[in-house]
Amino acid sequence: DGKDTDRKHLQTAKDLLRRMTYVLDIECLEEGMKRMAAELGITMNIRPKDADKNHAHKSPKERIKYVYQDLKEKNHLDIELYEWSKSLALVDCASL
């Protein structure tokens, strides 16, 4: 169920991510896509952030609050991989 996944799989995933040319962080995906497009010399048509401001979304945590802790435990290595992968991301979301 994920709780007992061997850490060697985390290391394998990290090794694969290190081989990627571009890593984008979902937290600031639009900025990462813009930066990648600029590096590749292509133009991207991205909708303005406020294009759909009347359509509100609950956070993932709010949507799954009744199973959040269980999912967090089962996916602890995925979470660790995501946190680590931010260091490889083309854009540092924390700096925006």
Sequence and secondary structure as in RCSB ss.txt:
>XXXX:A:sequence
DGKDTDRKHLQTAKDLLRRMTYVLDIECLEEGMKRMAAELGITMNIRPKDADKNHAHKSPKERIKYVYQDLKEKN
HLDIELYEWSKSLALVDCASL
>XXXX:A:secstr
  TT  HHHHHHHHHHHHT S    GGGHHHHHHHHHHHHT       GGGGTTS    HHHHTTTTHHHHHHHT
HHHHHHHHHHGGG SS GGG 
